[in-house]
Amino acid sequence: MKNKFIIFLTVIFAFTFVISPVSAYEEESIDSIGYENPYINDYEMDSMSEYYVEENNIQTRSIAPLVKYIIKNGKTLYKSIKYAPKYPKGFKAAKGKTTHHVVKNKLLLNDLRKIEGGKWVKVYKDGYVNGKKVSVHYFQSKSGLVYNVKTKNGWSN
């Protein structure tokens, strides 16, 4: 009797978990992460991507867990620079010290475009960590995906 009750509870729990009302949109996929808001002030927001829904009839709400990274084609990409483990804690961007460059490594660019088509840039963001000058280097897609974050001493710009 005890085993039947445990099995019954397990089935009920599994059933409620599967049909939970908190779920992604049916049309949503890992390749469709939203539209980047072009009105973000890069200095004030510190490159924190913000997304919005174009259709007014769709209600959105934040639910956990928050997706911070994806792994695709063997590469780990982060939804924001701040989610990358190599992003320095306490980093403060210097005003006017962020530059975007063409990706010169064609093999890497082709790999990145297999993950997400469109424009990818190499970003150099200069700033401070505990009063010391540092430069954060990374690749970023048009939608805000970030790959290969590195921190260098001194400024690059």
PyMOL commands that place a pseudoatom at each C-alpha (Angstrom):
pseudoatom trace, name=CA, resn=MET, resi=1, chain=A, elem=C, hetatm=0, pos=[0.000, 0.000, 0.000]
pseudoatom trace, name=CA, resn=LYS, resi=2, chain=A, elem=C, hetatm=0, pos=[2.817, 2.389, 0.903]
pseudoatom trace, name=CA, resn=ASN, resi=3, chain=A, elem=C, hetatm=0, pos=[4.575, 1.736, -2.436]
pseudoatom trace, name=CA, resn=LYS, resi=4, chain=A, elem=C, hetatm=0, pos=[1.348, 2.395, -4.378]
pseudoatom trace, name=CA, resn=PHE, resi=5, chain=A, elem=C, hetatm=0, pos=[0.902, 5.698, -2.559]
pseudoatom trace, name=CA, resn=ILE, resi=6, chain=A, elem=C, hetatm=0, pos=[4.490, 6.761, -3.348]
pseudoatom trace, name=CA, resn=ILE, resi=7, chain=A, elem=C, hetatm=0, pos=[4.014, 5.800, -7.008]
pseudoatom trace, name=CA, resn=PHE, resi=8, chain=A, elem=C, hetatm=0, pos=[0.726, 7.736, -7.075]
pseudoatom trace, name=CA, resn=LEU, resi=9, chain=A, elem=C, hetatm=0, pos=[2.410, 10.857, -5.645]
pseudoatom trace, name=CA, resn=THR, resi=10, chain=A, elem=C, hetatm=0, pos=[5.299, 10.514, -8.110]
pseudoatom trace, name=CA, resn=VAL, resi=11, chain=A, elem=C, hetatm=0, pos=[2.891, 10.290, -11.054]
pseudoatom trace, name=CA, resn=ILE, resi=12, chain=A, elem=C, hetatm=0, pos=[0.891, 13.308, -9.846]
pseudoatom trace, name=CA, resn=PHE, resi=13, chain=A, elem=C, hetatm=0, pos=[4.067, 15.330, -9.300]
pseudoatom trace, name=CA, resn=ALA, resi=14, chain=A, elem=C, hetatm=0, pos=[5.445, 14.392, -12.724]
pseudoatom trace, name=CA, resn=PHE, resi=15, chain=A, elem=C, hetatm=0, pos=[2.108, 15.171, -14.372]
pseudoatom trace, name=CA, resn=THR, resi=16, chain=A, elem=C, hetatm=0, pos=[1.839, 18.632, -12.780]
pseudoatom trace, name=CA, resn=PHE, resi=17, chain=A, elem=C, hetatm=0, pos=[5.451, 19.374, -13.682]
pseudoatom trace, name=CA, resn=VAL, resi=18, chain=A, elem=C, hetatm=0, pos=[4.877, 18.445, -17.340]
pseudoatom trace, name=CA, resn=ILE, resi=19, chain=A, elem=C, hetatm=0, pos=[1.684, 20.481, -17.758]
pseudoatom trace, name=CA, resn=SER, resi=20, chain=A, elem=C, hetatm=0, pos=[2.859, 23.456, -15.717]
pseudoatom trace, name=CA, resn=PRO, resi=21, chain=A, elem=C, hetatm=0, pos=[1.407, 26.775, -16.981]
pseudoatom trace, name=CA, resn=VAL, resi=22, chain=A, elem=C, hetatm=0, pos=[4.897, 28.298, -16.762]
pseudoatom trace, name=CA, resn=SER, resi=23, chain=A, elem=C, hetatm=0, pos=[6.375, 27.383, -20.107]
pseudoatom trace, name=CA, resn=ALA, resi=24, chain=A, elem=C, hetatm=0, pos=[7.991, 28.958, -23.140]
pseudoatom trace, name=CA, resn=TYR, resi=25, chain=A, elem=C, hetatm=0, pos=[5.959, 30.073, -26.120]
pseudoatom trace, name=CA, resn=GLU, resi=26, chain=A, elem=C, hetatm=0, pos=[5.348, 27.289, -28.621]
pseudoatom trace, name=CA, resn=GLU, resi=27, chain=A, elem=C, hetatm=0, pos=[7.099, 29.285, -31.356]
pseudoatom trace, name=CA, resn=GLU, resi=28, chain=A, elem=C, hetatm=0, pos=[10.084, 30.095, -29.142]
pseudoatom trace, name=CA, resn=SER, resi=29, chain=A, elem=C, hetatm=0, pos=[13.358, 28.312, -29.757]
pseudoatom trace, name=CA, resn=ILE, resi=30, chain=A, elem=C, hetatm=0, pos=[16.941, 28.696, -28.607]
pseudoatom trace, name=CA, resn=ASP, resi=31, chain=A, elem=C, hetatm=0, pos=[17.656, 30.481, -31.904]
pseudoatom trace, name=CA, resn=SER, resi=32, chain=A, elem=C, hetatm=0, pos=[14.990, 33.118, -31.287]
pseudoatom trace, name=CA, resn=ILE, resi=33, chain=A, elem=C, hetatm=0, pos=[15.978, 35.150, -28.247]
pseudoatom trace, name=CA, resn=GLY, resi=34, chain=A, elem=C, hetatm=0, pos=[14.246, 38.437, -28.998]
pseudoatom trace, name=CA, resn=TYR, resi=35, chain=A, elem=C, hetatm=0, pos=[15.025, 41.781, -30.491]
pseudoatom trace, name=CA, resn=GLU, resi=36, chain=A, elem=C, hetatm=0, pos=[17.713, 44.060, -29.179]
pseudoatom trace, name=CA, resn=ASN, resi=37, chain=A, elem=C, hetatm=0, pos=[16.436, 47.423, -28.001]
pseudoatom trace, name=CA, resn=PRO, resi=38, chain=A, elem=C, hetatm=0, pos=[18.374, 50.023, -30.037]
pseudoatom trace, name=CA, resn=TYR, resi=39, chain=A, elem=C, hetatm=0, pos=[17.681, 52.768, -27.494]
pseudoatom trace, name=CA, resn=ILE, resi=40, chain=A, elem=C, hetatm=0, pos=[19.889, 51.347, -24.738]
pseudoatom trace, name=CA, resn=ASN, resi=41, chain=A, elem=C, hetatm=0, pos=[22.541, 53.762, -23.521]
pseudoatom trace, name=CA, resn=ASP, resi=42, chain=A, elem=C, hetatm=0, pos=[25.623, 51.531, -23.677]
pseudoatom trace, name=CA, resn=TYR, resi=43, chain=A, elem=C, hetatm=0, pos=[27.501, 53.507, -21.025]
pseudoatom trace, name=CA, resn=GLU, resi=44, chain=A, elem=C, hetatm=0, pos=[24.645, 53.653, -18.518]
pseudoatom trace, name=CA, resn=MET, resi=45, chain=A, elem=C, hetatm=0, pos=[23.470, 50.062, -19.029]
pseudoatom trace, name=CA, resn=ASP, resi=46, chain=A, elem=C, hetatm=0, pos=[27.018, 48.705, -19.193]
pseudoatom trace, name=CA, resn=SER, resi=47, chain=A, elem=C, hetatm=0, pos=[26.181, 46.557, -22.263]
pseudoatom trace, name=CA, resn=MET, resi=48, chain=A, elem=C, hetatm=0, pos=[23.388, 44.701, -20.499]
pseudoatom trace, name=CA, resn=SER, resi=49, chain=A, elem=C, hetatm=0, pos=[21.182, 43.570, -23.366]
pseudoatom trace, name=CA, resn=GLU, resi=50, chain=A, elem=C, hetatm=0, pos=[17.497, 44.296, -22.979]
pseudoatom trace, name=CA, resn=TYR, resi=51, chain=A, elem=C, hetatm=0, pos=[14.837, 42.681, -25.119]
pseudoatom trace, name=CA, resn=TYR, resi=52, chain=A, elem=C, hetatm=0, pos=[11.284, 43.657, -25.842]
pseudoatom trace, name=CA, resn=VAL, resi=53, chain=A, elem=C, hetatm=0, pos=[8.294, 42.064, -27.517]
pseudoatom trace, name=CA, resn=GLU, resi=54, chain=A, elem=C, hetatm=0, pos=[7.161, 43.775, -30.728]
pseudoatom trace, name=CA, resn=GLU, resi=55, chain=A, elem=C, hetatm=0, pos=[3.560, 42.593, -30.550]
pseudoatom trace, name=CA, resn=ASN, resi=56, chain=A, elem=C, hetatm=0, pos=[1.396, 44.474, -28.044]
pseudoatom trace, name=CA, resn=ASN, resi=57, chain=A, elem=C, hetatm=0, pos=[-1.033, 41.583, -27.581]
pseudoatom trace, name=CA, resn=ILE, resi=58, chain=A, elem=C, hetatm=0, pos=[1.581, 39.305, -25.975]
pseudoatom trace, name=CA, resn=GLN, resi=59, chain=A, elem=C, hetatm=0, pos=[1.924, 39.529, -22.222]
pseudoatom trace, name=CA, resn=THR, resi=60, chain=A, elem=C, hetatm=0, pos=[5.323, 38.642, -20.833]
pseudoatom trace, name=CA, resn=ARG, resi=61, chain=A, elem=C, hetatm=0, pos=[6.575, 37.916, -17.354]
pseudoatom trace, name=CA, resn=SER, resi=62, chain=A, elem=C, hetatm=0, pos=[9.882, 36.904, -15.897]
pseudoatom trace, name=CA, resn=ILE, resi=63, chain=A, elem=C, hetatm=0, pos=[10.091, 33.303, -14.774]
pseudoatom trace, name=CA, resn=ALA, resi=64, chain=A, elem=C, hetatm=0, pos=[12.893, 31.267, -13.289]
pseudoatom trace, name=CA, resn=PRO, resi=65, chain=A, elem=C, hetatm=0, pos=[15.257, 29.797, -14.165]
pseudoatom trace, name=CA, resn=LEU, resi=66, chain=A, elem=C, hetatm=0, pos=[16.900, 32.571, -16.133]
pseudoatom trace, name=CA, resn=VAL, resi=67, chain=A, elem=C, hetatm=0, pos=[18.803, 31.289, -19.168]
pseudoatom trace, name=CA, resn=LYS, resi=68, chain=A, elem=C, hetatm=0, pos=[22.299, 32.750, -18.869]
pseudoatom trace, name=CA, resn=TYR, resi=69, chain=A, elem=C, hetatm=0, pos=[24.107, 30.741, -21.520]
pseudoatom trace, name=CA, resn=ILE, resi=70, chain=A, elem=C, hetatm=0, pos=[23.614, 28.289, -24.340]
pseudoatom trace, name=CA, resn=ILE, resi=71, chain=A, elem=C, hetatm=0, pos=[25.902, 25.607, -25.722]
pseudoatom trace, name=CA, resn=LYS, resi=72, chain=A, elem=C, hetatm=0, pos=[25.664, 25.165, -29.450]
pseudoatom trace, name=CA, resn=ASN, resi=73, chain=A, elem=C, hetatm=0, pos=[28.092, 23.428, -31.809]
pseudoatom trace, name=CA, resn=GLY, resi=74, chain=A, elem=C, hetatm=0, pos=[30.421, 22.882, -28.852]
pseudoatom trace, name=CA, resn=LYS, resi=75, chain=A, elem=C, hetatm=0, pos=[30.698, 26.605, -28.043]
pseudoatom trace, name=CA, resn=THR, resi=76, chain=A, elem=C, hetatm=0, pos=[29.364, 28.260, -24.887]
pseudoatom trace, name=CA, resn=LEU, resi=77, chain=A, elem=C, hetatm=0, pos=[27.654, 31.573, -25.609]
pseudoatom trace, name=CA, resn=TYR, resi=78, chain=A, elem=C, hetatm=0, pos=[26.291, 33.913, -22.956]
pseudoatom trace, name=CA, resn=LYS, resi=79, chain=A, elem=C, hetatm=0, pos=[23.103, 35.956, -23.228]
pseudoatom trace, name=CA, resn=SER, resi=80, chain=A, elem=C, hetatm=0, pos=[24.965, 38.949, -21.782]
pseudoatom trace, name=CA, resn=ILE, resi=81, chain=A, elem=C, hetatm=0, pos=[28.567, 39.893, -21.084]
pseudoatom trace, name=CA, resn=LYS, resi=82, chain=A, elem=C, hetatm=0, pos=[27.759, 39.975, -17.356]
pseudoatom trace, name=CA, resn=TYR, resi=83, chain=A, elem=C, hetatm=0, pos=[26.860, 36.274, -17.332]
pseudoatom trace, name=CA, resn=ALA, resi=84, chain=A, elem=C, hetatm=0, pos=[30.292, 35.221, -18.604]
pseudoatom trace, name=CA, resn=PRO, resi=85, chain=A, elem=C, hetatm=0, pos=[32.417, 33.726, -15.791]
pseudoatom trace, name=CA, resn=LYS, resi=86, chain=A, elem=C, hetatm=0, pos=[35.519, 35.586, -17.011]
pseudoatom trace, name=CA, resn=TYR, resi=87, chain=A, elem=C, hetatm=0, pos=[33.784, 38.982, -16.858]
pseudoatom trace, name=CA, resn=PRO, resi=88, chain=A, elem=C, hetatm=0, pos=[35.634, 40.821, -14.064]
pseudoatom trace, name=CA, resn=LYS, resi=89, chain=A, elem=C, hetatm=0, pos=[33.635, 41.493, -10.906]
pseudoatom trace, name=CA, resn=GLY, resi=90, chain=A, elem=C, hetatm=0, pos=[33.338, 45.193, -10.164]
pseudoatom trace, name=CA, resn=PHE, resi=91, chain=A, elem=C, hetatm=0, pos=[34.119, 46.231, -13.753]
pseudoatom trace, name=CA, resn=LYS, resi=92, chain=A, elem=C, hetatm=0, pos=[33.169, 49.856, -14.498]
pseudoatom trace, name=CA, resn=ALA, resi=93, chain=A, elem=C, hetatm=0, pos=[33.211, 50.837, -18.171]
pseudoatom trace, name=CA, resn=ALA, resi=94, chain=A, elem=C, hetatm=0, pos=[35.073, 54.008, -19.111]
pseudoatom trace, name=CA, resn=LYS, resi=95, chain=A, elem=C, hetatm=0, pos=[32.952, 56.462, -21.091]
pseudoatom trace, name=CA, resn=GLY, resi=96, chain=A, elem=C, hetatm=0, pos=[33.724, 56.408, -24.825]
pseudoatom trace, name=CA, resn=LYS, resi=97, chain=A, elem=C, hetatm=0, pos=[36.189, 53.515, -24.493]
pseudoatom trace, name=CA, resn=THR, resi=98, chain=A, elem=C, hetatm=0, pos=[34.215, 50.730, -26.194]
pseudoatom trace, name=CA, resn=THR, resi=99, chain=A, elem=C, hetatm=0, pos=[35.036, 49.872, -29.813]
pseudoatom trace, name=CA, resn=HIS, resi=100, chain=A, elem=C, hetatm=0, pos=[33.604, 47.326, -32.247]
pseudoatom trace, name=CA, resn=HIS, resi=101, chain=A, elem=C, hetatm=0, pos=[35.813, 45.726, -34.898]
pseudoatom trace, name=CA, resn=VAL, resi=102, chain=A, elem=C, hetatm=0, pos=[35.344, 43.403, -37.859]
pseudoatom trace, name=CA, resn=VAL, resi=103, chain=A, elem=C, hetatm=0, pos=[36.085, 39.752, -37.002]
pseudoatom trace, name=CA, resn=LYS, resi=104, chain=A, elem=C, hetatm=0, pos=[39.244, 38.941, -38.984]
pseudoatom trace, name=CA, resn=ASN, resi=105, chain=A, elem=C, hetatm=0, pos=[39.416, 35.220, -38.160]
pseudoatom trace, name=CA, resn=LYS, resi=106, chain=A, elem=C, hetatm=0, pos=[37.254, 33.835, -41.001]
pseudoatom trace, name=CA, resn=LEU, resi=107, chain=A, elem=C, hetatm=0, pos=[37.134, 30.274, -39.622]
pseudoatom trace, name=CA, resn=LEU, resi=108, chain=A, elem=C, hetatm=0, pos=[35.861, 31.511, -36.265]
pseudoatom trace, name=CA, resn=LEU, resi=109, chain=A, elem=C, hetatm=0, pos=[33.410, 33.882, -37.966]
pseudoatom trace, name=CA, resn=ASN, resi=110, chain=A, elem=C, hetatm=0, pos=[31.983, 30.991, -40.016]
pseudoatom trace, name=CA, resn=ASP, resi=111, chain=A, elem=C, hetatm=0, pos=[31.598, 28.908, -36.834]
pseudoatom trace, name=CA, resn=LEU, resi=112, chain=A, elem=C, hetatm=0, pos=[29.848, 31.779, -35.057]
pseudoatom trace, name=CA, resn=ARG, resi=113, chain=A, elem=C, hetatm=0, pos=[27.501, 32.329, -38.005]
pseudoatom trace, name=CA, resn=LYS, resi=114, chain=A, elem=C, hetatm=0, pos=[26.507, 28.657, -37.840]
pseudoatom trace, name=CA, resn=ILE, resi=115, chain=A, elem=C, hetatm=0, pos=[25.338, 29.361, -34.299]
pseudoatom trace, name=CA, resn=GLU, resi=116, chain=A, elem=C, hetatm=0, pos=[23.618, 32.636, -35.162]
pseudoatom trace, name=CA, resn=GLY, resi=117, chain=A, elem=C, hetatm=0, pos=[23.599, 34.152, -38.622]
pseudoatom trace, name=CA, resn=GLY, resi=118, chain=A, elem=C, hetatm=0, pos=[24.235, 37.811, -39.225]
pseudoatom trace, name=CA, resn=LYS, resi=119, chain=A, elem=C, hetatm=0, pos=[26.773, 40.294, -37.988]
pseudoatom trace, name=CA, resn=TRP, resi=120, chain=A, elem=C, hetatm=0, pos=[29.366, 39.428, -35.335]
pseudoatom trace, name=CA, resn=VAL, resi=121, chain=A, elem=C, hetatm=0, pos=[31.897, 41.939, -34.014]
pseudoatom trace, name=CA, resn=LYS, resi=122, chain=A, elem=C, hetatm=0, pos=[34.991, 41.835, -31.815]
pseudoatom trace, name=CA, resn=VAL, resi=123, chain=A, elem=C, hetatm=0, pos=[34.412, 44.210, -28.891]
pseudoatom trace, name=CA, resn=TYR, resi=124, chain=A, elem=C, hetatm=0, pos=[37.107, 45.958, -26.861]
pseudoatom trace, name=CA, resn=LYS, resi=125, chain=A, elem=C, hetatm=0, pos=[35.640, 47.530, -23.696]
pseudoatom trace, name=CA, resn=ASP, resi=126, chain=A, elem=C, hetatm=0, pos=[38.041, 49.510, -21.541]
pseudoatom trace, name=CA, resn=GLY, resi=127, chain=A, elem=C, hetatm=0, pos=[37.317, 50.301, -17.918]
pseudoatom trace, name=CA, resn=TYR, resi=128, chain=A, elem=C, hetatm=0, pos=[38.394, 49.909, -14.327]
pseudoatom trace, name=CA, resn=VAL, resi=129, chain=A, elem=C, hetatm=0, pos=[38.465, 47.120, -11.750]
pseudoatom trace, name=CA, resn=ASN, resi=130, chain=A, elem=C, hetatm=0, pos=[39.431, 48.326, -8.276]
pseudoatom trace, name=CA, resn=GLY, resi=131, chain=A, elem=C, hetatm=0, pos=[40.978, 51.455, -9.809]
pseudoatom trace, name=CA, resn=LYS, resi=132, chain=A, elem=C, hetatm=0, pos=[43.179, 49.501, -12.246]
pseudoatom trace, name=CA, resn=LYS, resi=133, chain=A, elem=C, hetatm=0, pos=[42.827, 49.909, -16.014]
pseudoatom trace, name=CA, resn=VAL, resi=134, chain=A, elem=C, hetatm=0, pos=[41.629, 46.736, -17.763]
pseudoatom trace, name=CA, resn=SER, resi=135, chain=A, elem=C, hetatm=0, pos=[40.213, 45.844, -21.157]
pseudoatom trace, name=CA, resn=VAL, resi=136, chain=A, elem=C, hetatm=0, pos=[37.524, 43.220, -21.708]
pseudoatom trace, name=CA, resn=HIS, resi=137, chain=A, elem=C, hetatm=0, pos=[37.613, 41.537, -25.145]
pseudoatom trace, name=CA, resn=TYR, resi=138, chain=A, elem=C, hetatm=0, pos=[34.798, 39.401, -26.560]
pseudoatom trace, name=CA, resn=PHE, resi=139, chain=A, elem=C, hetatm=0, pos=[32.805, 38.534, -29.670]
pseudoatom trace, name=CA, resn=GLN, resi=140, chain=A, elem=C, hetatm=0, pos=[29.193, 39.726, -29.818]
pseudoatom trace, name=CA, resn=SER, resi=141, chain=A, elem=C, hetatm=0, pos=[26.314, 39.000, -32.188]
pseudoatom trace, name=CA, resn=LYS, resi=142, chain=A, elem=C, hetatm=0, pos=[23.699, 41.519, -33.263]
pseudoatom trace, name=CA, resn=SER, resi=143, chain=A, elem=C, hetatm=0, pos=[21.206, 40.008, -30.807]
pseudoatom trace, name=CA, resn=GLY, resi=144, chain=A, elem=C, hetatm=0, pos=[23.658, 40.292, -27.905]
pseudoatom trace, name=CA, resn=LEU, resi=145, chain=A, elem=C, hetatm=0, pos=[25.069, 36.752, -27.626]
pseudoatom trace, name=CA, resn=VAL, resi=146, chain=A, elem=C, hetatm=0, pos=[28.623, 36.876, -26.263]
pseudoatom trace, name=CA, resn=TYR, resi=147, chain=A, elem=C, hetatm=0, pos=[31.493, 34.448, -26.878]
pseudoatom trace, name=CA, resn=ASN, resi=148, chain=A, elem=C, hetatm=0, pos=[35.086, 34.056, -25.621]
pseudoatom trace, name=CA, resn=VAL, resi=149, chain=A, elem=C, hetatm=0, pos=[35.348, 36.747, -22.927]
pseudoatom trace, name=CA, resn=LYS, resi=150, chain=A, elem=C, hetatm=0, pos=[38.907, 37.678, -21.937]
pseudoatom trace, name=CA, resn=THR, resi=151, chain=A, elem=C, hetatm=0, pos=[40.266, 40.355, -19.614]
pseudoatom trace, name=CA, resn=LYS, resi=152, chain=A, elem=C, hetatm=0, pos=[43.603, 42.066, -20.316]
pseudoatom trace, name=CA, resn=ASN, resi=153, chain=A, elem=C, hetatm=0, pos=[45.612, 44.432, -18.125]
pseudoatom trace, name=CA, resn=GLY, resi=154, chain=A, elem=C, hetatm=0, pos=[45.734, 47.991, -19.444]
pseudoatom trace, name=CA, resn=TRP, resi=155, chain=A, elem=C, hetatm=0, pos=[43.532, 49.562, -22.089]
pseudoatom trace, name=CA, resn=SER, resi=156, chain=A, elem=C, hetatm=0, pos=[43.216, 48.503, -25.718]
pseudoatom trace, name=CA, resn=ASN, resi=157, chain=A, elem=C, hetatm=0, pos=[41.619, 51.706, -27.043]
for i in range(1, 157): cmd.bond("trace and resi %d" % i, "trace and resi %d" % (i + 1))
show_as sticks, trace
zoom trace
